[in-house]
């Protein structure tokens, strides 16, 4: 594959990934805003709403990371187990 063809394929791949990344970021921002507004509406205090929104986002990122580590470890375990059978 020549350089020009490779570059074209890479640009297609990159444009698709950028769209997914932007969609993910906008979804996360909306999710955080919904939490902030809901907490604010329930408590009547915008600072509590903001605090809960940021705490919720931080906890979810940490839980996602741990989940990914466990998932990866499980995949590796079953892959190695399958090879030894």
C-alpha positions as CSV (number, residue, x, y, z in Angstrom):
1,X,0.0,0.0,0.0
2,X,1.5,3.3,-1.0
3,X,1.7,6.3,1.3
4,X,-1.2,8.2,-0.3
5,X,-3.6,5.2,0.0
6,X,-2.5,4.6,3.6
7,X,-3.1,8.3,4.4
8,X,-6.6,8.1,2.9
9,X,-7.5,5.1,5.0
10,X,-6.1,6.7,8.1
11,X,-8.1,9.8,7.5
12,X,-11.3,7.8,7.1
13,X,-10.5,5.9,10.4
14,X,-9.7,9.2,12.2
15,X,-12.9,11.0,11.1
16,X,-14.9,8.1,12.4
17,X,-13.1,8.1,15.7
18,X,-13.3,11.8,16.1
19,X,-17.1,11.6,15.7
20,X,-17.3,8.8,18.4
21,X,-15.0,10.8,20.7
22,X,-17.1,14.0,20.4
23,X,-20.3,12.1,20.8
24,X,-18.9,10.5,24.0
25,X,-17.8,13.8,25.4
26,X,-21.1,15.6,24.7
27,X,-23.0,12.7,26.2
28,X,-20.9,12.8,29.4
29,X,-21.3,16.6,29.7
30,X,-25.1,16.2,29.4
31,X,-25.1,13.4,32.0
32,X,-23.2,15.6,34.4
33,X,-25.5,18.6,33.8
34,X,-28.5,16.4,34.4
35,X,-27.1,15.3,37.7
36,X,-26.2,18.8,38.7
37,X,-29.7,20.2,37.8
38,X,-31.5,17.3,39.5
39,X,-29.5,17.7,42.7
40,X,-30.0,21.4,42.6
41,X,-33.8,21.0,42.1
42,X,-34.0,18.5,45.0
43,X,-31.8,20.5,47.5
44,X,-32.5,24.0,46.3
45,X,-28.7,24.7,46.6
46,X,-26.7,25.1,43.3
47,X,-23.4,24.4,45.1
48,X,-24.7,21.0,46.4
49,X,-25.9,20.3,42.9
50,X,-22.5,21.1,41.4
51,X,-20.7,19.1,44.1
52,X,-22.8,16.1,43.6
53,X,-22.4,16.3,39.8
54,X,-18.7,16.4,40.0
55,X,-18.5,13.7,42.7
56,X,-20.7,11.5,40.5
57,X,-18.6,12.0,37.5
58,X,-15.4,11.2,39.4
59,X,-16.7,8.1,40.9
60,X,-18.0,6.8,37.6
61,X,-14.6,7.3,36.0
62,X,-12.9,5.4,38.8
63,X,-15.5,2.6,38.7
64,X,-15.2,2.4,34.9
65,X,-11.4,2.0,35.2
66,X,-11.6,-0.7,37.8
67,X,-14.3,-2.5,35.7
68,X,-12.0,-2.4,32.6
69,X,-9.1,-3.8,34.6
70,X,-11.2,-6.7,35.9
71,X,-12.7,-7.3,32.5
72,X,-9.2,-7.4,30.9
73,X,-7.9,-9.7,33.6
74,X,-10.8,-12.1,33.0
75,X,-10.2,-12.1,29.3
76,X,-6.5,-12.9,29.8
77,X,-7.3,-15.7,32.3
78,X,-9.8,-17.4,30.0
79,X,-7.5,-17.0,27.0
80,X,-4.6,-18.6,28.8
81,X,-6.9,-21.3,30.1
82,X,-8.1,-22.1,26.6
83,X,-4.5,-22.5,25.4
84,X,-3.5,-24.9,28.1
85,X,-6.5,-27.3,27.4
